[in-house]
Amino acid sequence: MILSNEDMVELAAFRRKLHRTPELSREEVQTAAEVRAFLAPTRPDRIITGLGGHGIAAIYEGKAPGPTVMVRAELDGLPIEEISDLPHRSGVPGKGHLCGHDGHMAILAGLARALGRRRPQRGRAILLFQPAEEDGSGVAAVVADPRFREISPDFAFALHNLPGLPLGQVALAEGPVNCASRGMRIVLNGKTAHASMPETGISPVNVVAELMPALTALGRGGPLDKDFAMVTVTLVKIGEPAFGVAPARAEIWATLRTLTDAGMEDLCVSAEHLVLSAAREKGLSVEVSHDDIFGHCENAPEAVAHLRRALDEEGVPHDKGNLPIRASEDFGRFGQRAPAAMFFLGAGENHPSLHNPNYDFPDDLIGIGARVFMRTVRNLLG
């Protein structure tokens, strides 16, 4: 597949347009509309909209029976204020495409142009623009949508840009590549008292002071092997802004992280036991809930082999890089239904990190990503 210079200019302009108007998870109404409008001239055989929320699946049919190959990009941005002097910087206060999902969408838009010009010879190519990746709810909602049965991919592929890796270099490996993670919200409730008589109340202060280091100690960190675990306290709130009241209520938010889903089950049991024991000892009631739940992402050997072949044929340098990485990714849920693999495309060794307020996706990656996916699709579907 060859994208023309005109294609590249238009794809970069599309990416920058998306960058200016980010929307958060489960709010991607306008983003989905922009994607659908860009796809329309490629004449998909079918477009499924509202998939799992605001998701879009564009289907390109081959003439003969064959496998279904799905390639995924993400629709959502982040609740982070962009700090940038770029002419295409976010125009939405407090929101930004600071993870590169705008670039991932542009890559699939390039793939759509190639498929519009020449359909697969067999099977189906499906381009999925997935909602709500950032909060971990997107893939679960997509696969729970009854219309996902109409997609049922035989292979699923995705990419993520990766700052710190040389521009255009690819990291790819079999097995776990992204950690499992989840947010743990702990609410402690006791009894208020006058600040002059704290002994007449039940305060969560000492329990919070005990739990913060104890939770962190559950995660030893270290190498990303099967025993890897990490707990990061992200928020602590105690009482109300008043000098005369000894507090009764406290919240602790912590992110739990392990290499595998099995490790996450063990870490959750340990963390909840620790919290319940500490709270009950001090006479506090406790509520524990979990949010932003990500399973680990594991690359299937068969799917990796197809990506490696495409990378070699396109002359894109690749190795294992520093995989696996600690960051989480909900694409792993697709791997529970079909052989799946994600590769990581270098955004530059000195490029701002993902989720940084001055991050911007490098437009030079659009053509590389589209070529690799197109070669993969052609190899599988002709």
C-alpha positions in Angstrom: 0.0 0.0 0.0 1.3 3.5 -0.9 -0.3 6.5 0.6 0.3 9.6 -1.6 1.7 12.8 -0.3 -1.8 14.3 -0.6 -3.1 11.4 1.6 -0.5 12.1 4.2 -1.3 15.8 4.3 -5.0 15.1 4.7 -4.4 12.4 7.4 -2.2 14.8 9.4 -4.8 17.5 9.1 -7.5 15.0 10.3 -5.3 14.0 13.2 -4.8 17.7 14.2 -8.5 18.4 13.9 -9.2 15.5 16.3 -6.5 16.8 18.6 -8.2 20.2 18.9 -11.5 18.7 20.1 -10.8 15.9 22.6 -13.6 14.1 24.4 -13.4 11.9 27.5 -14.3 8.3 27.9 -18.0 7.6 27.1 -18.4 11.1 25.8 -17.0 10.7 22.3 -20.0 11.9 20.3 -18.3 14.5 18.1 -15.2 12.4 17.7 -17.2 9.4 16.4 -19.0 11.8 14.0 -15.7 13.1 12.7 -14.4 9.6 12.2 -17.6 8.5 10.4 -17.5 11.5 8.1 -13.8 10.8 7.2 -14.6 7.1 6.5 -17.6 7.8 4.3 -15.6 8.4 1.0 -13.9 5.0 1.5 -17.3 3.3 1.1 -17.3 0.7 3.8 -19.7 -2.2 3.0 -21.2 -1.6 6.4 -20.7 0.8 9.4 -21.9 -0.1 12.9 -22.3 2.9 15.1 -23.0 3.3 18.8 -21.0 0.1 19.5 -20.4 -0.3 23.2 -21.2 3.4 23.6 -19.9 5.6 20.8 -17.8 3.0 19.0 -17.6 2.6 15.3 -16.9 -0.5 13.3 -16.2 -0.1 9.5 -16.4 -3.4 7.6 -14.7 -4.0 4.3 -15.8 -7.2 2.6 -13.8 -9.5 0.4 -15.4 -11.5 -2.5 -14.5 -14.9 -1.2 -15.0 -16.5 2.3 -12.1 -16.1 4.7 -11.1 -14.9 8.1 -12.1 -11.7 9.8 -9.3 -9.4 10.7 -10.0 -6.5 13.1 -7.7 -3.5 13.7 -8.4 -1.2 16.6 -7.9 2.4 17.5 -9.2 4.4 20.4 -11.6 7.5 20.4 -11.1 9.1 23.8 -8.8 11.7 25.3 -7.7 12.5 28.8 -8.9 14.9 31.6 -5.6 16.8 31.5 -5.1 20.4 30.5 -2.8 20.6 27.5 0.2 23.0 27.9 1.4 23.7 24.4 2.0 26.5 21.9 1.0 24.3 19.0 -1.5 25.8 16.5 -3.6 22.6 16.9 -3.5 22.4 20.7 -6.6 21.4 22.5 -9.4 23.9 22.4 -11.3 22.2 25.2 -10.3 23.4 28.7 -9.1 20.5 31.0 -9.1 17.9 28.2 -6.4 16.8 25.8 -5.3 14.0 23.4 -2.2 13.4 25.4 -1.9 9.7 24.8 -1.9 9.7 21.0 -5.3 8.3 20.3 -5.8 11.0 17.7 -2.8 9.6 15.9 -4.0 6.0 16.2 -7.3 7.1 14.6 -5.4 8.8 11.8 -3.5 5.5 11.2 -6.8 3.6 10.8 -8.1 6.3 8.6 -5.1 5.8 6.3 -5.9 2.0 6.4 -9.5 2.8 5.5 -8.4 4.7 2.4 -6.3 1.8 1.2 -9.2 -0.6 1.8 -11.6 1.7 0.0 -9.3 1.7 -3.0 -8.9 -2.1 -3.0 -11.1 -4.5 -1.0 -9.6 -7.7 0.5 -9.8 -10.7 -1.8 -11.4 -12.8 0.9 -12.8 -12.5 4.4 -13.4 -9.2 6.1 -11.3 -6.3 7.4 -12.9 -4.5 10.3 -11.6 -1.2 11.6 -12.8 -0.6 15.1 -12.7 2.8 16.6 -13.2 1.9 20.3 -14.7 4.1 23.0 -13.5 4.5 26.6 -10.1 3.0 26.6 -8.7 5.4 29.2 -11.0 4.3 32.0 -10.9 0.6 31.1 -14.6 0.2 30.3 -14.4 0.3 26.5 -13.7 -3.2 25.3 -16.0 -4.7 28.0 -18.8 -2.6 26.6 -18.0 -3.4 23.0 -17.9 -7.1 23.5 -21.1 -7.0 25.6 -22.9 -5.2 22.8 -25.0 -7.9 21.0 -23.8 -6.5 17.6 -20.2 -7.5 18.4 -21.3 -11.1 17.5 -21.5 -9.8 13.9 -17.8 -8.9 14.1 -16.4 -12.0 15.9 -12.8 -11.5 14.7 -10.4 -14.3 13.9 -7.5 -12.0 14.6 -7.3 -8.7 16.4 -4.4 -6.2 16.1 -3.6 -2.8 17.6 -0.7 -0.4 18.2 0.3 2.2 20.7 2.9 4.9 20.3 5.7 4.8 22.8 7.9 7.8 23.7 11.4 6.8 24.8 11.7 4.4 21.8 13.5 5.8 18.7 11.1 7.3 16.2 9.7 4.6 13.9 11.3 1.7 15.9 8.9 -1.0 16.9 8.8 -3.1 20.1 7.0 -6.4 19.7 7.0 -9.6 21.8 4.9 -12.6 22.6 3.3 -13.1 26.0 2.3 -10.3 28.5 3.0 -6.8 27.2 0.9 -4.6 29.5 0.1 -5.0 33.1 -3.2 -5.6 34.8 -4.3 -2.7 36.9 -7.3 -1.3 38.8 -8.2 1.5 41.0 -9.1 0.6 44.6 -11.3 3.1 46.5 -11.4 2.8 50.3 -13.9 4.8 52.3 -13.5 4.8 56.1 -16.3 6.0 58.4 -16.2 6.6 62.1 -17.8 9.3 64.3 -17.1 13.0 64.5 -16.1 14.8 67.7 -15.3 18.3 68.8 -11.6 19.0 68.1 -11.1 19.7 71.8 -12.4 16.2 72.7 -11.2 13.9 69.9 -11.4 10.9 72.3 -15.2 11.1 72.1 -15.2 10.3 68.4 -13.8 7.6 66.2 -11.3 9.1 63.8 -9.8 7.5 60.7 -6.6 9.5 60.9 -4.4 6.9 62.5 -5.7 4.1 60.2 -5.0 6.2 57.1 -1.5 6.9 58.4 -1.0 3.1 58.9 -2.6 2.1 55.6 -0.7 4.3 53.2 2.8 2.7 53.8 1.2 -0.7 54.4 -0.6 -0.7 51.1 2.5 0.5 49.2 4.5 -2.3 50.9 2.2 -4.9 49.3 3.8 -4.2 46.0 7.5 -5.1 45.8 8.0 -3.6 42.4 11.1 -4.9 40.8 11.4 -6.9 37.5 8.2 -7.4 35.4 7.9 -11.1 36.1 5.0 -13.2 37.3 5.5 -12.0 40.9 5.5 -8.3 40.0 3.1 -6.2 42.1 2.9 -2.5 42.7 0.5 -0.3 44.8 0.5 3.4 44.3 -1.5 5.7 46.6 -3.0 8.4 44.4 -5.4 10.3 46.6 -6.0 10.8 50.4 -8.8 12.8 51.8 -9.6 13.1 55.5 -12.5 15.1 57.1 -13.7 18.5 56.1 -12.0 21.9 56.0 -12.8 22.9 59.6 -10.6 23.4 62.6 -13.2 22.6 65.1 -14.1 19.1 64.0 -12.2 15.8 64.5 -12.9 13.9 61.3 -15.1 10.8 60.9 -14.6 10.1 57.2 -11.6 9.4 55.0 -10.9 8.1 51.5 -7.9 6.5 50.1 -7.5 5.8 46.4 -4.8 3.4 45.3 -3.8 1.9 42.0 -3.0 -1.8 42.1 -0.8 -3.2 39.3 0.5 -6.7 38.5 1.8 -8.4 35.4 -1.0 -10.9 35.1 -4.7 -11.2 36.0 -3.9 -14.1 38.3 -1.5 -11.9 40.2 -4.1 -9.2 40.4 -6.6 -11.5 42.1 -4.0 -12.3 44.8 -3.1 -8.6 45.3 -6.7 -7.6 45.7 -7.3 -10.3 48.4 -4.2 -9.1 50.3 -5.1 -5.4 50.0 -8.7 -5.9 51.1 -7.7 -8.1 54.0 -5.2 -5.4 55.2 -7.8 -2.6 54.9 -10.6 -4.5 56.7 -8.4 -5.7 59.5 -7.0 -2.2 60.2 -10.5 -0.5 60.0 -12.2 -3.0 62.3 -9.4 -2.8 64.9 -10.2 0.9 65.3 -14.0 0.5 65.2 -14.4 2.0 61.7 -16.7 0.8 59.0 -15.2 0.4 55.6 -16.4 0.3 52.0 -14.1 -1.0 49.2 -14.8 -0.6 45.6 -12.9 -1.0 42.3 -12.8 1.2 39.2 -10.8 1.6 36.0 -10.3 -2.2 35.8 -7.8 -3.3 33.2 -6.9 -7.0 32.5 -3.4 -7.7 31.4 -2.6 -7.6 27.7 -1.1 -10.7 26.2 0.2 -11.1 22.7 -0.7 -14.4 21.1 2.3 -16.0 19.2 0.3 -16.6 16.1 -0.8 -13.0 15.9 2.8 -11.7 16.7 4.1 -13.8 13.8 1.8 -12.0 11.4 3.0 -8.6 12.6 6.6 -9.6 12.5 6.2 -10.7 8.9 4.6 -7.3 8.0 7.3 -5.3 9.8 10.0 -7.2 7.9 8.3 -6.8 4.6 7.8 -3.1 5.2 11.4 -2.6 6.4 10.4 -1.4 9.8 13.1 -2.1 12.5 11.8 -4.1 15.4 12.9 -6.0 18.5 11.5 -6.9 21.9 12.4 -3.4 23.3 11.6 -3.1 27.0 8.5 -5.2 26.9 6.5 -5.8 29.0 5.7 -2.4 30.3 3.9 -1.3 33.5 1.2 0.8 31.7 -2.2 -0.9 31.3 -4.3 -1.3 28.1 -7.8 -2.7 27.8 -7.1 -4.3 24.3 -6.2 -7.5 26.2 -9.9 -8.4 26.5 -10.0 -9.0 22.8 -7.3 -11.6 23.2 -9.7 -13.6 25.3 -11.8 -14.1 22.1 -9.3 -14.4 19.3 -5.5 -14.4 18.7 -4.5 -10.8 19.3 -1.3 -8.7 19.3 -0.3 -5.1 19.9 2.9 -3.5 18.8 4.5 -0.4 20.2 5.7 2.3 17.7 8.5 4.6 18.9 7.6 8.2 19.2 11.2 9.3 19.8 13.7 8.9 22.5 13.3 12.4 23.9 9.6 12.8 23.1 7.4 14.0 26.0 5.9 11.0 27.8 2.3 9.8 27.5 -0.2 11.7 29.6 2.2 14.6 29.9 0.5 18.0 29.4 2.9 18.9 26.5 2.6 15.5 24.6 1.7 15.5 20.9 1.5 12.6 18.5 4.2 12.6 15.8 2.6 12.8 12.4 5.5 10.9 10.9 4.1 7.7 12.5 0.8 7.8 10.6 2.3 6.4 7.4 4.4 3.8 9.2 1.5 2.4 11.3 -0.9 2.4 8.3 1.6 0.5 6.2 2.2 -2.2 8.8 -1.5 -2.8 9.3 -2.2 -2.8 5.6 0.6 -5.4 5.0 -0.8 -7.5 7.8 -4.3 -7.4 6.4 -3.2 -8.1 2.8 -1.1 -11.1 4.0 -4.1 -12.6 5.8 -6.8 -11.6 3.3 -5.1 -11.0 0.0 
